[in-house]
Amino acid sequence: MSDNPEQAAPVITIPYVPREHFKSLHSTAKRWGFVVAHRRAGKTVALCNQVIRKALENKRTFPPPRYAYIGPSFAQAKDLVWGYYKYYTGVLPQVKVTEGDLQIILPTGAMINLYGGSAAYERMRGLYFDGVVADEYPLLNPSMLGSVIRPCLADYQGWAVISGTSNGDDHFHELKKRAEKDPSWDMWSIPVDETDALPLDEVAEMRKDMTADEFAREMMCSFDAPVEGSYYGDVMNEIQIAGQITGVPYDPNSLVMTWWDLGIDDEMVIWFAQRCGRELHVIDYLAGTGKGLEWYVGQIKSKPYAYGVHVLPHDIKARELGTGVSRKDVLDGMLPNVFVCPNHTVEDGISATRAAIRMMWMDKVRCEPGIMALRNYHKTGTGKPLHNWASHACDAMRVGCVSLNMVGFMVGGSNVVGLHEGALKRNLKRMANGPARRLR
């Protein structure tokens, strides 16, 4: 170091060269950003460096600036993105890296944290942030944007970038349509034919190896292609066309069923449904994370509904080793008429649900998160259901649909036409492939 105090500090260059199609992202002055990019476009690297740049430019000393990267899984955040952050900040002096917390503290004092996993973003509640990137948004729970991210950015008017690759007509697409109407958003659509990220011959090979829908979604940023492998997307479209996703009021002449999916670290979901004649009225929806059974029971009792039965999955009978008490034992002490759905294969449950959905009228406002989950529930490359944010609502729906024929006597009423033992089962196959119709 020179003895001359007026000598300029050495210039440190972060080893990142932005690709042409991401330069406008780095120069935007807008607070909100939406990015849909083709696979291998370099999106994650660009977003990492956007966070690093904004953190270094922030001059606030107290409280220290805080930034977050949110990914769909812990493995993705740890194995891929964490390496990028350590590499690009490694040239800076006095950088503090905490492996266990996935946290980097820059020489300026600014903090960068990584969050990965279905409910990892819940750890952000109550904290302030100056900037947030939510990457691979089609795989993230859409409720996080309004319930967690937006409040976290309020203190210091922070910014956010929501990014991903198209997965069809899902909640990422819904956000795109909202952002297109809002001038406070900046938007980037980056299809493969508008970049030089991949050689032309490689793109040609990919076009041959992928289906037309796969290439349209993942390489051309198309949202018109359906969600690949969706279990319920087609029947949800049918009932929407038939006008069955609309305002559905509570009918006091029919008792309410609740259909549950249990979660502790994962999300817990409860549907509220009534059987009215030959229709199923799905009137309400409840979801939460990290709350005990007492909280959900309190929410149920606070609603102005008369209940007939509460349908729980079979694993509620599992007893804890320390206490020897199951969650069913606990719930029996708080709610009457707890019914445990018999164990069944997921495939049979999905078949039952597809048939039952055609009988449903769903409240489009109160059940919006659940409706979105039903549209996005899909299989992986191995043919098994993907366990992500959408699976909890769909598991709860499946529990209720499988149990419909068994709980009819518990929700009987003057305007309810019972499905006698075996009737639903006999009609499942016929209904699953039948045309959409309004069942009145």
For each residue, the residues with C-beta under 8 A, 3 or more apart:
1:
2: 7
3:
4: 7
5:
6:
7: 2 4
8: 11
9:
10:
11: 8
12: 91 92 93
13: 91
14: 49 52 88 89 91 92
15: 87 88 91
16: 45 49 88
17:
18: 22 23 26 46 49
19: 22 23 41 42 46 195 196 197
20: 23 195 196
21: 37 41 188 190 194 195 197
22: 18 19 25 26 42 43 46 188 190
23: 18 19 20 26 27
24: 27 28 188
25: 22 28 33 35 46 50 161 186 188
26: 18 22 23 46 49 50 53
27: 23 24
28: 24 25 33 186
29:
30: 33 184 185 186
31: 157 158 159 160 184
32: 159 160 161 162 179 182 184 185 186
33: 25 28 30 159 160 161 162 163 185 186 187 188
34: 161 162 163 175 176 179 185 186 187 188
35: 25 43 47 161 162 163 164 187 188 190
36: 163 164 165 166 172 176 188 189 190 221
37: 21 41 43 163 165 188 189 190 221
38: 41 165 190 191 192 195 197 218 219 220 221
39: 165 218 219
40: 197 198
41: 19 21 37 38 190 192 195 197
42: 19 22 45 46 197
43: 22 35 37 46 47 135 163 165 190
44: 47 48 80 81 84 135
45: 16 42 48 49 84
46: 18 19 22 25 26 42 43 49 50
47: 35 43 44 50 51 69 133 135 161 163
48: 44 45 51 52 69 81 84 85 88
49: 14 16 18 26 45 46 52 53 88
50: 25 26 46 47 53 54 133 161
51: 47 48 54 55 67 69 112 131 133
52: 14 48 49 55 56 85 88 89 106 112
53: 26 49 50 56 57
54: 50 51 57 58 67 130 131 159
55: 51 52 58 65 67 106 108 110 111 112 130 131
56: 52 53 106 108 110
57: 53 54
58: 54 55 65 108 110 130
59:
60: 63 64 65 130 156
61: 64 109
62:
63: 60 66 128
64: 60 61 105 109 110 111
65: 55 58 60 108 109 110 111 130 156
66: 63 110 111 113 127 128 129 130
67: 51 54 55 110 111 112 113 129 130 131 132
68: 112 113 114 115 124 129 131 132 133 152
69: 47 48 51 77 81 85 112 113 114 115 132 133 135
70: 114 115 116 120 121 132 133 134 135 140 144 149
71: 76 77 81 114 115 116 135 136
72: 76 116 117 118 135 136 139 140 388
73: 76 77 116 117 118 139
74: 77 78 116 117 120
75: 78 79 116
76: 71 72 73 79 80 81 116 136
77: 69 71 73 74 80 81 82 102 114 115 116 117 120
78: 74 75 81 82 102 114 116
79: 75 76 82 83
80: 44 76 77 83 84
81: 44 48 69 71 76 77 78 84 85 114 116 135
82: 77 78 79 85 86 102 114
83: 79 80 86 87
84: 44 45 48 80 81 87 88
85: 48 52 69 81 82 88 89 104 112 114
86: 82 83 89 90 97 104
87: 15 83 84 90
88: 14 15 16 48 49 52 84 85 91
89: 14 52 85 86 92 95 104 106 112
90: 86 87 95
91: 12 13 14 15 88
92: 12 14 89 95 106 107
93: 12 107
94: 107
95: 89 90 92 104 105 106 107
96: 104 105
97: 86 103 104
98: 101 102 103 104 105
99: 102
100:
101: 98 113
102: 77 78 82 98 99 113 114 115 116
103: 97 98 111 112 113 114
104: 85 86 89 95 96 97 98 111 112
105: 64 95 96 98 109 110 111 112
106: 52 55 56 89 92 95 109 110 111 112
107: 92 93 94 95
108: 55 56 58 65
109: 61 64 65 105 106
110: 55 56 58 64 65 66 67 105 106 130
111: 55 64 65 66 67 103 104 105 106
112: 51 52 55 67 68 69 85 89 103 104 105 106
113: 66 67 68 69 101 102 103
114: 68 69 70 71 77 78 81 82 85 102 103
115: 68 69 70 71 77 102 120 121 123 124
116: 70 71 72 73 74 75 76 77 78 81 102 120
117: 72 73 74 77 120
118: 72 73 141 266 267 388 389
119: 122 141 265 266 267 289 290
120: 70 74 77 115 116 117 123
121: 70 115 124 140 141 144 148 149
122: 119 125 148 289 290
123: 115 120
124: 68 115 121 127 129 148 149 152
125: 122 148 152
126:
127: 66 124 152
128: 63 66 152 153 154 155 156 158
129: 66 67 68 124 132 149 152 153 156 158
130: 54 55 58 60 65 66 67 110 153 156 158 159
131: 51 54 55 67 68 153 158 159 160
132: 67 68 69 70 129 149 152 153 158 159 160 161
133: 47 50 51 68 69 70 160 161 163
134: 70 137 140 144 145 149 160 161 162 163
135: 43 44 47 69 70 71 72 81 163 164
136: 71 72 76 139 140 163 164 165
137: 134 140 162 163 164 171 172 175
138: 164 165 166 167 170 171 172 376
139: 72 73 136 164 167 388 389
140: 70 72 121 134 136 137 144 389
141: 118 119 121 144 267 389
142: 145 171 174 175 369 372 389
143: 146 147 148 287 369
144: 70 121 134 140 141 147 148 149
145: 134 142 148 149 150 162 175
146: 143 149 150
147: 143 144 150 151
148: 121 122 124 125 143 144 145 151 152
149: 70 121 124 129 132 134 144 145 146 152 153 160
150: 145 146 147 153 154 160
151: 147 148 154
152: 68 124 125 127 128 129 132 148 149 158
153: 128 129 130 131 132 149 150 156 157 158 159 160
154: 128 150 151 157 158
155: 128 158
156: 60 65 128 129 130 153
157: 31 153 154
158: 31 128 129 130 131 132 152 153 154 155
159: 31 32 33 54 130 131 132 153
160: 31 32 33 131 132 133 134 149 150 153
161: 25 32 33 34 35 47 50 132 133 134
162: 32 33 34 35 134 137 145 172 175
163: 33 34 35 36 37 43 47 133 134 135 136 137
164: 35 36 135 136 137 138 139 167 172
165: 36 37 38 39 43 136 138 217 218 221
166: 36 138 172 173 217 218 221 222 223 225
167: 138 139 164 170 172 217 227 228 376
168: 173 213 217 223 224 225 226 227 228 230
169: 173 223 224 226 227 233 375
170: 138 167 173 174 227 372 375 376
171: 137 138 142 174 175 372 376
172: 36 137 138 162 164 166 167 175 176 223
173: 166 168 169 170 176 177 223
174: 142 170 171 177 178 372
175: 34 137 142 145 162 171 172 178 179
176: 34 36 172 173 179 180 187 223
177: 173 174 180 181
178: 174 175 181 182
179: 32 34 175 176 182 185 187
180: 176 177 185 187
181: 177 178
182: 32 178 179 185
183:
184: 30 31 32
185: 30 32 33 34 179 180 182
186: 25 28 30 32 33 34
187: 33 34 35 176 179 180
188: 21 22 24 25 33 34 35 36 37
189: 36 37 221
190: 21 22 35 36 37 38 41 43 194 195 221
191: 38 194 195 219 220 221
192: 38 41 195 197 198 203 219 220
193: 203 220
194: 21 190 191
195: 19 20 21 38 41 190 191 192 198
196: 19 20
197: 19 21 38 40 41 42 192
198: 40 192 195 202 203 206
199: 202 203
200: 203 204
201: 204 205
202: 198 199 205 206
203: 192 193 198 199 200 206 207 219
204: 200 201 207 208
205: 201 202 208 209
206: 198 202 203 209 210 215 219
207: 203 204 210 215 219
208: 204 205
209: 205 206
210: 206 207 214 215 218 219
211: 214 215
212: 215 216 225
213: 168 216 217 225 226 228
214: 210 211 217 218 225 228
215: 206 207 210 211 212 218 219 220
216: 212 213 219 220 222 224 225
217: 165 166 167 168 213 214 220 221 222 223 225 228
218: 38 39 165 166 210 214 215
219: 38 39 191 192 203 206 207 210 215 216
220: 38 191 192 193 215 216 217
221: 36 37 38 165 166 189 190 191 217
222: 166 216 217 225
223: 166 168 169 172 173 176 217
224: 168 169 216
225: 166 168 212 213 214 216 217 222 228
226: 168 169 213 230 233 234
227: 167 168 169 170 230 233 375 376 378
228: 167 168 213 214 217 225 378
229: 378 379 380
230: 168 226 227 233 234 375 376 377 378
231: 350 353 354 377 378 379 385 394
232: 235 236 353 354 357 374 375 377 394
233: 169 226 227 230 236 237 375 378
234: 226 230 237 238
235: 232 238 239 354 357 358 436
236: 232 233 239 240 245 357 371 374 375
237: 233 234 240 241
238: 234 235 241 242 358 435 436
239: 235 236 242 244 245 357 358 360 361 362 436
240: 236 237 243 244 245
241: 237 238 436
242: 238 239 436 437 438
243: 240 246 438
244: 239 240 360 361 362 438
245: 236 239 240 361 362 364 371
246: 243 361 362 363 364
247: 363 364 365
248: 281 282 283 361 362 363
249: 283
250: 256 274 283 284 304 305
251: 254 274 276 281 415
252: 306
253: 276 413 414 415
254: 251 274 275 276 281 411 413 415 416
255: 274 306 307 308 309 410 411 412 413
256: 250 272 273 274 283 305 306 307 308 411
257: 272 273 274 275 307 308 309 310 311 400 407 411
258: 270 271 272 273 300 307 309 310 311
259: 270 271 273 311 396 397 399 400 401 403
260: 268 269 270 310 311 312 313 316 396 399
261: 268 269 270 313 392 393 395 396 399
262: 268 312 313 315 316 327
263: 266 267 268 269 289 392
264: 268 290
265: 119 289 290
266: 118 119 263 289 392
267: 118 119 141 263 287 288 289 389 392
268: 260 261 262 263 264 287 288 289 291 296 392
269: 260 261 263 285 286 287 370 392 393 395 396
270: 258 259 260 261 285 286 287 296 300 396
271: 258 259 282 284 285 367 370 393 396 397 400
272: 256 257 258 282 283 284 285 286 303 305
273: 256 257 258 259 280 281 282 283 360 400
274: 250 251 254 255 256 257 280 281 283 411
275: 254 257 279 280 281 404 408 411 416
276: 251 253 254 279 280 281 415 416
277: 415 416 417 439 440
278: 359 417 439 440
279: 275 276 359 360 361 439 440
280: 273 274 275 276 356 359 360 361 404
281: 248 251 254 273 274 275 276 360 361
282: 248 271 272 273 285 360 361 362 363 367 370
283: 248 249 250 256 272 273 274 363 366 367
284: 250 271 272 303 305 363 366 367
285: 269 270 271 272 282 366 367 368 369 370 393
286: 269 270 272 296 299 300
287: 143 267 268 269 270 369 370 392 393
288: 267 268 291 295 296
289: 119 122 263 265 266 267 268
290: 119 122 264 265
291: 268 288 295 296
292: 295 296
293: 296 297 327 330 331 334
294: 297 298 334
295: 288 291 292 298 299
296: 268 270 286 288 291 292 293 299 300
297: 293 294 300 301 331 334 335
298: 294 295 301 302
299: 286 295 296 302 303
300: 258 270 286 296 297 303 307 310 335
301: 297 298
302: 298 299
303: 272 284 299 300
304: 250
305: 250 256 272 284
306: 252 255 256
307: 255 256 257 258 300 310 335 336 337
308: 255 256 257 337 407 410 411 412
309: 255 257 258 337 338 339 407 410 411
310: 257 258 260 300 307 331 335 337 338 339
311: 257 258 259 260 339 340 341 399 400 403 407
312: 260 262 316 328 331 338 339 340 341 399
313: 260 261 262 316 340 341 395 399
314: 317 340 341 342 343
315: 262 318
316: 260 262 312 313 326 327 328 331 340
317: 314 326 328 340
318: 315 326 327
319: 323 324 325 326
320: 323 324 325 326
321: 324
322:
323: 319 320
324: 319 320 321
325: 319 320 329 330
326: 316 317 318 319 320 329 330
327: 262 293 316 318 330 331
328: 312 316 317 331 332 338 340
329: 325 326 332 333
330: 293 325 326 327 333 334
331: 293 297 310 312 316 327 328 334 335 338
332: 328 329 335 338
333: 329 330
334: 293 294 297 330 331
335: 297 300 307 310 331 332 338
336: 307
337: 307 308 309 310 410
338: 309 310 312 328 331 332 335
339: 309 310 311 312 403 406 407 410
340: 311 312 313 314 316 317 328
341: 311 312 313 314 344 399 400 402 403
342: 314 402 403 406
343: 314
344: 341 348 349 402
345: 348 349
346: 349 350 384 385 398
347: 350 351
348: 344 345 351 352 402
349: 344 345 346 352 353 398 399 401 402
350: 231 346 347 353 354 385 398
351: 347 348 354 355 428 429 432
352: 348 349 355 356 398 401 402 404 424 428
353: 231 232 349 350 356 357 394 397 398 401 402
354: 231 232 235 350 351 357 358 432
355: 351 352 358 359 401 424 427 428 431 432
356: 280 352 353 359 360 401 404 424
357: 232 235 236 239 353 354 360 374 401
358: 235 238 239 354 355 431 434 436 437 439
359: 278 279 280 355 356 439
360: 239 244 273 279 280 281 282 356 357
361: 239 244 245 246 248 279 280 281 282
362: 239 244 245 246 248 282 367 370 371
363: 246 247 248 282 283 284 366 367
364: 245 246 247 367 368 371
365: 247 368
366: 283 284 285 363
367: 271 282 283 284 285 362 363 364 370 371
368: 285 364 365 371 372
369: 142 143 285 287 372 373 393
370: 269 271 282 285 287 362 367 373 374 393 397
371: 236 245 362 364 367 368 374 375
372: 142 170 171 174 368 369 375 376 390
373: 369 370 376 377 389 390 391 392 393 394
374: 232 236 357 370 371 377 390 393 394 397
375: 169 170 227 230 232 233 236 371 372
376: 138 167 170 171 227 230 372 373 390
377: 230 231 232 373 374 385 386 390 391 393 394
378: 227 228 229 230 231 233 385 386 390
379: 229 231 382 383 384 385 386
380: 229 383 384 385 386
381:
382: 379
383: 379 380
384: 346 379 380
385: 231 346 350 377 378 379 380 391 394
386: 377 378 379 380 390 391
387: 391
388: 72 118 139 391
389: 118 139 140 141 142 267 373 392
390: 372 373 374 376 377 378 386 393 394
391: 373 377 385 386 387 388 394 395
392: 261 263 266 267 268 269 287 373 389 395 396
393: 261 269 271 285 287 369 370 373 374 377 390 396 397
394: 231 232 353 373 374 377 385 390 391 397 398
395: 261 269 313 391 392 398 399
396: 259 260 261 269 270 271 392 393 399 400
397: 259 271 353 370 374 393 394 400 401
398: 346 349 350 352 353 394 395 401 402
399: 259 260 261 311 312 313 341 349 395 396 402 403
400: 257 259 271 273 311 341 396 397 403 404
401: 259 349 352 353 355 356 357 397 398 404
402: 341 342 344 348 349 352 353 398 399
403: 259 311 339 341 342 399 400 406 407
404: 275 280 352 356 400 401 407 408 419 424
405: 408 419 421 422 423 424 425
406: 339 342 403
407: 257 308 309 311 339 403 404 410 411
408: 275 404 405 411 412 416 418 419
409: 412 418
410: 255 308 309 337 339 407
411: 254 255 256 257 274 275 308 309 407 408 416
412: 255 308 408 409 416 418
413: 253 254 255 416
414: 253
415: 251 253 254 276 277
416: 254 275 276 277 408 411 412 413
417: 277 278
418: 408 409 412
419: 404 405 408 423 424
420: 423
421: 405
422: 405 425 426
423: 405 419 420 426 427
424: 352 355 356 404 405 419 427 428
425: 405 422 428
426: 422 423 430
427: 355 423 424 430 431
428: 351 352 355 424 425 431 432
429: 351 432 433
430: 426 427 433 434
431: 355 358 427 428 434
432: 351 354 355 428 429
433: 429 430
434: 358 430 431 437
435: 238
436: 235 238 239 241 242 358
437: 242 358 434
438: 242 243 244
439: 277 278 279 358 359
440: 277 278 279
